[in-house]
Amino acid sequence: WSYKNYDYIPFVEQELFSLCTFTEGYGYVSTLLGKTHYTVDSGISTFCNHGCNGTYTYGDDDANFSEMDVDLYDPPETVLNKANIYSPVFERHLRQILSVGDKILRDIKKDEEIFCNYLSYVGDPDNWEEDVGGLRSQCAGEAMGEILQYELEESIQ
């Protein structure tokens, strides 16, 4: 296929890049039975931006840490999103089950943006240092998030 349709390869590459950017930018990572899973869910937290320096207004009471004060080399057990036993129901609804305790953490005013703690979405301990470092850079204004960077690159083309 690729030899006969060589002219379409850049298009296919761009479409796959778009899919990966969407999945990594709006999805959640979890480790289930030793394998990394990405889930994109249409729940409220998909539409939350990160609340820098602990300013998040939606999440779990146990997530009392921010990108600036968390240990870069030792992720809290609560953010690893691990499942120890296999259940097809659990696997299909992993993100919903893991976010059962999520709630509004303080009163939110009309038209106020809802912020989440993106550290709760890391899920894979192998990505912890990179993800925390990325959030620190974004919150310090030194870097852009994946979605914003992708949108800016697309608008230039």
Beta strands, then each sheet from edge to edge (+ up, - down):
strand 1: 28-32
strand 2: 35-39
strand 3: 49-50
strand 4: 58-59
strand 5: 82-83
strand 6: 103-104
strand 7: 115-116
sheet 1: 2+ 1- 5-
sheet 2: 3+ 7+
sheet 3: 4+ 6-
end
